C-alpha cells in the first residue's frame, strides 16, 4: 500500500512540474528583457489608450477591466510567457477595437506593465516577434 502512495505522489509531482514547465531555451524576465525607454513609450501609449478603463495607476476604474498591478498582476502574469500576454492584449484591446494599435505599441505597453510591477529593465528592446516572445517567461520578483 505504501508503495502505491509513493508512486502516486511522484506521479502527481511530475504532473505538477510538467504543468509549469518552461519552454525549451526559455529565459526569464528577471534577466531584463526590455529597455527603460521602451517602457516609457509604453506608458505614454497606456495612458492614452488604456488608462480610461485600467486606471492611470493600473488599478481598474471599470468593473469589467482587470487591475494590472499587485495581486491581479501576480496571479494573471506569473509563469506566463510574454507572447501569451502580448497576444491576449493585442487580440482584445482596446475593448471593441482590438488590433487597432501597431504591434510595437502593444509590446511597449506590455513592457510598461512589467516595469510598473517591478520587473527589471535591461539593454535590449522587446520586439513583437511571437516566436521570440514565447521563450520569455514572466517571473515576479
DRENPA-3360 file (N, C-alpha, C; in nm, 2 decimals, always signed):
BEGIN
1 = XXXXXXXX = +0.08/-0.12/+0.00/+0.00/+0.00/+0.00/+0.09/+0.13/+0.00 ~ +0.19/+0.12/+0.08/+0.28/+0.24/+0.10/+0.35/+0.27/-0.04 ~ +0.38/+0.16/-0.11/+0.45/+0.17/-0.24/+0.36/+0.25/-0.34 ~ +0.23/+0.22/-0.33/+0.13/+0.29/-0.42/+0.12/+0.44/-0.39 ~ +0.12/+0.47/-0.26/+0.11/+0.61/-0.22/+0.24/+0.69/-0.27 ~ +0.35/+0.63/-0.26/+0.48/+0.69/-0.30/+0.47/+0.71/-0.46 ~ +0.43/+0.61/-0.53/+0.42/+0.62/-0.67/+0.32/+0.72/-0.71 ~ +0.21/+0.72/-0.65/+0.10/+0.82/-0.68/+0.15/+0.97/-0.65;
9 = XXXXXXXX = +0.22/+0.98/-0.54/+0.28/+1.11/-0.51/+0.38/+1.16/-0.61 ~ +0.47/+1.07/-0.65/+0.56/+1.10/-0.76/+0.50/+1.14/-0.89 ~ +0.39/+1.06/-0.93/+0.32/+1.10/-1.05/+0.25/+1.23/-1.04 ~ +0.19/+1.26/-0.92/+0.13/+1.39/-0.90/+0.23/+1.50/-0.91 ~ +0.35/+1.49/-0.85/+0.45/+1.59/-0.85/+0.50/+1.61/-1.00 ~ +0.52/+1.50/-1.07/+0.56/+1.50/-1.21/+0.46/+1.58/-1.29 ~ +0.33/+1.56/-1.27/+0.23/+1.63/-1.34/+0.23/+1.78/-1.31 ~ +0.25/+1.81/-1.18/+0.26/+1.95/-1.14/+0.38/+2.02/-1.21;
17 = XXXXXXXX = +0.49/+1.95/-1.21/+0.61/+2.01/-1.27/+0.60/+2.03/-1.42 ~ +0.53/+1.93/-1.49/+0.50/+1.94/-1.63/+0.41/+2.06/-1.66 ~ +0.31/+2.08/-1.57/+0.22/+2.19/-1.59/+0.29/+2.33/-1.59 ~ +0.40/+2.34/-1.51/+0.47/+2.46/-1.50/+0.60/+2.46/-1.58 ~ +0.62/+2.37/-1.66/+0.74/+2.36/-1.74/+0.76/+2.48/-1.83 ~ +0.88/+2.53/-1.84/+0.91/+2.64/-1.92/+0.94/+2.59/-2.06 ~ +0.92/+2.67/-2.16/+0.96/+2.63/-2.30/+1.11/+2.60/-2.30 ~ +1.15/+2.51/-2.39/+1.29/+2.48/-2.40/+1.37/+2.61/-2.45;
25 = XXXXXXXX = +1.48/+2.63/-2.39/+1.55/+2.75/-2.42/+1.50/+2.88/-2.36 ~ +1.40/+2.87/-2.28/+1.33/+2.99/-2.22/+1.43/+3.07/-2.13 ~ +1.40/+3.20/-2.12/+1.47/+3.28/-2.03/+1.36/+3.35/-1.95 ~ +1.40/+3.42/-1.84/+1.31/+3.48/-1.75/+1.31/+3.63/-1.77 ~ +1.20/+3.70/-1.73/+1.20/+3.84/-1.73/+1.30/+3.90/-1.63 ~ +1.34/+3.82/-1.53/+1.44/+3.86/-1.43/+1.57/+3.91/-1.49 ~ +1.60/+3.86/-1.62/+1.72/+3.90/-1.68/+1.72/+4.03/-1.75 ~ +1.60/+4.10/-1.75/+1.59/+4.23/-1.81/+1.57/+4.22/-1.96;
33 = XXXXXXXX = +1.44/+4.21/-2.00/+1.41/+4.18/-2.14/+1.36/+4.30/-2.22 ~ +1.35/+4.42/-2.16/+1.30/+4.54/-2.23/+1.38/+4.66/-2.18 ~ +1.38/+4.77/-2.25/+1.45/+4.88/-2.21/+1.37/+4.98/-2.13 ~ +1.43/+5.07/-2.06/+1.36/+5.18/-1.99/+1.28/+5.26/-2.09 ~ +1.35/+5.30/-2.20/+1.29/+5.38/-2.30/+1.16/+5.32/-2.36 ~ +1.17/+5.19/-2.38/+1.06/+5.11/-2.43/+0.94/+5.12/-2.33 ~ +0.97/+5.10/-2.20/+0.86/+5.11/-2.10/+0.80/+5.25/-2.10 ~ +0.89/+5.35/-2.11/+0.84/+5.49/-2.12/+0.74/+5.51/-2.24;
41 = XXXXXXXX = +0.78/+5.46/-2.35/+0.69/+5.46/-2.47/+0.56/+5.39/-2.44 ~ +0.57/+5.28/-2.37/+0.45/+5.20/-2.34/+0.37/+5.28/-2.24 ~ +0.43/+5.35/-2.15/+0.35/+5.43/-2.05/+0.27/+5.54/-2.12 ~ +0.33/+5.60/-2.22/+0.26/+5.71/-2.29/+0.14/+5.65/-2.37 ~ +0.16/+5.53/-2.43/+0.05/+5.47/-2.50/-0.05/+5.42/-2.41 ~ -0.01/+5.36/-2.29/-0.11/+5.31/-2.20/-0.20/+5.43/-2.14 ~ -0.13/+5.54/-2.11/-0.21/+5.65/-2.06/-0.31/+5.70/-2.16 ~ -0.27/+5.70/-2.29/-0.36/+5.75/-2.40/-0.47/+5.65/-2.43;
49 = XXXXXXXX = -0.44/+5.52/-2.43/-0.53/+5.42/-2.48/-0.59/+5.32/-2.38 ~ -0.53/+5.31/-2.26/-0.58/+5.21/-2.17/-0.62/+5.26/-2.03 ~ -0.57/+5.37/-1.99/-0.60/+5.42/-1.86/-0.74/+5.45/-1.83 ~ -0.82/+5.48/-1.93/-0.96/+5.51/-1.91/-1.03/+5.40/-1.84 ~ -1.00/+5.27/-1.87/-1.06/+5.16/-1.81/-0.97/+5.09/-1.70 ~ -0.84/+5.08/-1.73/-0.75/+5.01/-1.64/-0.68/+5.10/-1.54 ~ -0.71/+5.23/-1.54/-0.66/+5.33/-1.44/-0.52/+5.38/-1.47 ~ -0.50/+5.50/-1.44/-0.37/+5.57/-1.46/-0.26/+5.49/-1.38;
57 = XXXXXXXX = -0.30/+5.44/-1.26/-0.21/+5.36/-1.18/-0.23/+5.21/-1.19 ~ -0.28/+5.17/-1.30/-0.31/+5.03/-1.33/-0.41/+4.96/-1.23 ~ -0.48/+5.04/-1.16/-0.59/+4.99/-1.07/-0.72/+5.03/-1.15 ~ -0.79/+4.93/-1.19/-0.91/+4.95/-1.27/-1.01/+5.05/-1.22 ~ -1.06/+5.13/-1.32/-1.17/+5.22/-1.29/-1.30/+5.17/-1.34 ~ -1.29/+5.05/-1.40/-1.41/+4.99/-1.47/-1.43/+4.85/-1.41 ~ -1.55/+4.82/-1.37/-1.57/+4.69/-1.31/-1.54/+4.57/-1.40 ~ -1.55/+4.60/-1.53/-1.52/+4.50/-1.63/-1.37/+4.48/-1.67;
65 = XXXXXXXX = -1.29/+4.58/-1.63/-1.15/+4.57/-1.67/-1.07/+4.53/-1.55 ~ -0.97/+4.44/-1.57/-0.89/+4.39/-1.46/-0.78/+4.49/-1.42 ~ -0.75/+4.48/-1.29/-0.63/+4.56/-1.24/-0.51/+4.49/-1.31 ~ -0.41/+4.57/-1.33/-0.28/+4.52/-1.39/-0.17/+4.54/-1.30 ~ -0.19/+4.54/-1.17/-0.09/+4.55/-1.07/-0.12/+4.47/-0.95 ~ -0.02/+4.46/-0.86/-0.03/+4.39/-0.74/-0.07/+4.24/-0.75 ~ -0.17/+4.20/-0.67/-0.21/+4.06/-0.68/-0.27/+4.02/-0.81 ~ -0.35/+4.10/-0.87/-0.40/+4.07/-1.00/-0.29/+4.04/-1.11;
73 = XXXXXXXX = -0.19/+4.13/-1.10/-0.08/+4.11/-1.19/+0.00/+3.98/-1.16 ~ +0.03/+3.96/-1.03/+0.10/+3.84/-1.00/+0.02/+3.71/-1.04 ~ -0.11/+3.71/-1.01/-0.19/+3.59/-1.04/-0.20/+3.57/-1.19 ~ -0.22/+3.68/-1.26/-0.25/+3.67/-1.41/-0.13/+3.66/-1.50 ~ -0.01/+3.70/-1.45/+0.10/+3.71/-1.53/+0.22/+3.61/-1.49 ~ +0.23/+3.58/-1.37/+0.34/+3.49/-1.32/+0.34/+3.35/-1.40 ~ +0.45/+3.32/-1.45/+0.47/+3.19/-1.52/+0.42/+3.19/-1.67 ~ +0.35/+3.29/-1.71/+0.31/+3.30/-1.85/+0.42/+3.35/-1.93;
81 = XXXXXXXX = +0.41/+3.34/-2.06/+0.52/+3.39/-2.15/+0.48/+3.53/-2.19 ~ +0.58/+3.61/-2.23/+0.55/+3.74/-2.28/+0.46/+3.73/-2.41 ~ +0.48/+3.63/-2.49/+0.39/+3.61/-2.60/+0.24/+3.59/-2.56 ~ +0.22/+3.52/-2.46/+0.08/+3.50/-2.41/+0.02/+3.63/-2.37 ~ +0.08/+3.71/-2.30/+0.03/+3.84/-2.26/+0.01/+3.94/-2.38 ~ +0.12/+3.94/-2.46/+0.11/+4.03/-2.58/+0.00/+3.99/-2.67 ~ -0.02/+3.86/-2.70/-0.13/+3.81/-2.79/-0.26/+3.84/-2.73 ~ -0.28/+3.82/-2.59/-0.41/+3.85/-2.53/-0.44/+3.99/-2.54;
89 = XXXXXXXX = -0.35/+4.08/-2.51/-0.38/+4.22/-2.51/-0.40/+4.27/-2.66 ~ -0.32/+4.23/-2.75/-0.34/+4.27/-2.89/-0.47/+4.22/-2.95 ~ -0.51/+4.10/-2.91/-0.63/+4.04/-2.96/-0.76/+4.09/-2.90 ~ -0.75/+4.16/-2.79/-0.87/+4.20/-2.71/-0.88/+4.35/-2.68 ~ -0.77/+4.42/-2.69/-0.77/+4.56/-2.65/-0.73/+4.66/-2.77 ~ -0.78/+4.78/-2.76/-0.88/+4.83/-2.67/-1.02/+4.76/-2.70 ~ -1.09/+4.76/-2.59/-1.22/+4.69/-2.60/-1.31/+4.74/-2.72 ~ -1.35/+4.65/-2.80/-1.43/+4.69/-2.92/-1.35/+4.74/-3.03;
97 = XXXXXXXX = -1.22/+4.75/-3.02/-1.13/+4.80/-3.12/-1.00/+4.72/-3.12 ~ -1.00/+4.59/-3.10/-0.88/+4.51/-3.09/-0.80/+4.52/-3.22 ~ -0.67/+4.51/-3.20/-0.57/+4.52/-3.30/-0.56/+4.65/-3.37 ~ -0.61/+4.75/-3.31/-0.61/+4.89/-3.37/-0.48/+4.96/-3.35 ~ -0.39/+4.91/-3.27/-0.26/+4.97/-3.25/-0.16/+4.89/-3.32 ~ -0.04/+4.94/-3.35/+0.06/+4.86/-3.42/+0.12/+4.77/-3.32 ~ +0.18/+4.66/-3.36/+0.24/+4.56/-3.28/+0.35/+4.62/-3.18 ~ +0.43/+4.71/-3.23/+0.53/+4.77/-3.14/+0.47/+4.84/-3.03;
105 = XXXXXXXX = +0.36/+4.91/-3.05/+0.29/+4.98/-2.94/+0.24/+4.88/-2.84 ~ +0.18/+4.77/-2.89/+0.13/+4.67/-2.79/+0.24/+4.61/-2.71 ~ +0.36/+4.58/-2.77/+0.47/+4.52/-2.69/+0.53/+4.63/-2.59 ~ +0.53/+4.75/-2.64/+0.57/+4.86/-2.55/+0.48/+4.87/-2.43 ~ +0.35/+4.86/-2.45/+0.26/+4.86/-2.33/+0.28/+4.75/-2.24 ~ +0.31/+4.63/-2.29/+0.35/+4.51/-2.21/+0.47/+4.55/-2.13 ~ +0.57/+4.61/-2.19/+0.70/+4.65/-2.12/+0.66/+4.74/-2.01 ~ +0.57/+4.84/-2.03/+0.54/+4.93/-1.93/+0.47/+4.86/-1.81;
113 = XXXXXXXX = +0.38/+4.77/-1.84/+0.31/+4.70/-1.73/+0.41/+4.62/-1.65 ~ +0.50/+4.55/-1.72/+0.61/+4.48/-1.65/+0.69/+4.57/-1.56 ~ +0.74/+4.68/-1.61/+0.82/+4.77/-1.53/+0.74/+4.83/-1.41 ~ +0.62/+4.87/-1.44/+0.54/+4.92/-1.33/+0.53/+4.82/-1.21 ~ +0.53/+4.69/-1.24/+0.52/+4.59/-1.14/+0.65/+4.54/-1.09 ~ +0.76/+4.61/-1.12/+0.89/+4.58/-1.06/+0.97/+4.48/-1.14 ~ +0.94/+4.45/-1.26/+1.02/+4.36/-1.34/+1.14/+4.45/-1.39 ~ +1.26/+4.41/-1.38/+1.38/+4.49/-1.41/+1.39/+4.51/-1.56;
121 = XXXXXXXX = +1.44/+4.63/-1.60/+1.47/+4.66/-1.74/+1.61/+4.60/-1.77 ~ +1.63/+4.60/-1.90/+1.77/+4.56/-1.95/+1.82/+4.65/-2.06 ~ +1.90/+4.60/-2.15/+1.96/+4.68/-2.25/+1.90/+4.65/-2.39 ~ +1.82/+4.55/-2.40/+1.76/+4.51/-2.53/+1.61/+4.53/-2.53 ~ +1.57/+4.59/-2.64/+1.43/+4.62/-2.66/+1.35/+4.49/-2.70 ~ +1.23/+4.48/-2.65/+1.14/+4.37/-2.69/+1.09/+4.40/-2.83 ~ +1.09/+4.30/-2.91/+1.03/+4.32/-3.05/+0.91/+4.23/-3.05 ~ +0.81/+4.27/-3.13/+0.68/+4.20/-3.13/+0.69/+4.07/-3.22;
129 = XXXXXXXX = +0.79/+3.99/-3.20/+0.81/+3.86/-3.27/+0.76/+3.75/-3.17 ~ +0.64/+3.69/-3.20/+0.58/+3.60/-3.11/+0.67/+3.48/-3.09 ~ +0.74/+3.43/-3.19/+0.83/+3.31/-3.17/+0.94/+3.34/-3.06 ~ +0.99/+3.46/-3.06/+1.09/+3.50/-2.96/+1.02/+3.52/-2.83 ~ +0.91/+3.59/-2.83/+0.84/+3.62/-2.70/+0.79/+3.49/-2.63 ~ +0.77/+3.39/-2.71/+0.73/+3.26/-2.64/+0.84/+3.20/-2.56 ~ +0.96/+3.25/-2.57/+1.07/+3.19/-2.50/+1.10/+3.28/-2.37 ~ +1.02/+3.38/-2.34/+1.04/+3.46/-2.23/+0.93/+3.44/-2.13;
137 = XXXXX = +0.97/+3.39/-2.01/+0.87/+3.36/-1.91/+0.87/+3.47/-1.80 ~ +0.75/+3.51/-1.77/+0.74/+3.62/-1.67/+0.76/+3.57/-1.53 ~ +0.85/+3.63/-1.46/+0.89/+3.59/-1.32/+0.87/+3.71/-1.24 ~ +0.79/+3.70/-1.14/+0.76/+3.81/-1.05/+0.87/+3.82/-0.94 ~ +0.93/+3.94/-0.92/+1.03/+3.95/-0.82/+0.98/+3.94/-0.67;
% end
